[in-house]
Amino acid sequence: MTRADSPRRTLLGVITLAVLATTGCKSTAPPPIAFTTEDWAYQGAKGSKLSSDHYVLYTTCRSKPFIAALPAFMETCRAEYEKHVMPLSAQEKCEAYLFGTRRQWERFTEEFAPTRAAIYKRIRSGGYSERGITVSHYDTQRSTLSVLAHEGLHQYLEATRPREVPAWLNEGLACYFEAFVLDENNRPTFTPTKNPLRSPGLREALTGKSLIPLKEILNTHAGLEVQKKAVQVRNYYSQEWALIVFLMRQKKENPYYDSFRTLLAELGTDDMLRKANAMLAADTEGGMTLGEAVFRAYINDDLEGFQVEYEAFLHKFMDLGD
């Protein structure tokens, strides 16, 4: 969840080391991520402050191996974000808070974002991004890392784009980076089409014939959706993920390949806003949001036709046949 979604405006092993193989050849392992560590505390709970090239992380987690591997994980996530959405300008380091308990997270949220704390505390597991800062808490090792990758994408877009990013794209891209495998150096290799956090919700929606209509997906945001029942929340996030998987497919099987990459290149820019405004100006019925306008301007103005094609893909993707 991200600030842009509000009514207006989340390791394993040790630090990677370069080593020599037994044959005397240099390892192909990536170079280590440089970072510094300082003592830090929150309401009496001892913690650490870790600073790397792009991040300053404050955490009350206690596992030293887990903490020591976090900078490399987050910097690898950052590099992956940049492959898909290039930064438009240099920016200051991003701040992130990772609390060891949910109670610490809730207390911090009440202090940090009092006007939206009630909404954020409805998040059953995960975190949020507010004013360019991500705030999450430890759950399990795997889920915590997925949350960091998810919220890190929100934070990255806010830090590198001058204009608002449509909620459906912001949330969908964040879900796209939730799934990964860790190599022997504890760095993630992303597996966006194999997301165990979202696949069950998508299958549930397809078999129960409860898919959210595309038009609704384009016009809602996480701030509204997290207040609904758990099954609806699962449905929303799984469809956000699946929509980006659909649009990210390789060119030979994806008629939207070029247009979607144009959108990613112009995401959060004046060019995007100009194209969206042209679509909004042509809306004679009214009620179209920025999210829908951007989709119509870049991807497909025929929402009903797109939905038919998209749902056929979803059934094949989930191996559900017709």
Beta strands, then each sheet from edge to edge (+ up, - down):
strand 1: 36-42
strand 2: 45-51
strand 3: 55-59
strand 4: 94-99
strand 5: 127-130
strand 6: 133-137
strand 7: 180-182
strand 8: 188-190
sheet 1: 1+ 2- 3+ 4+ 6+ 5-
sheet 2: 7+ 8-
end
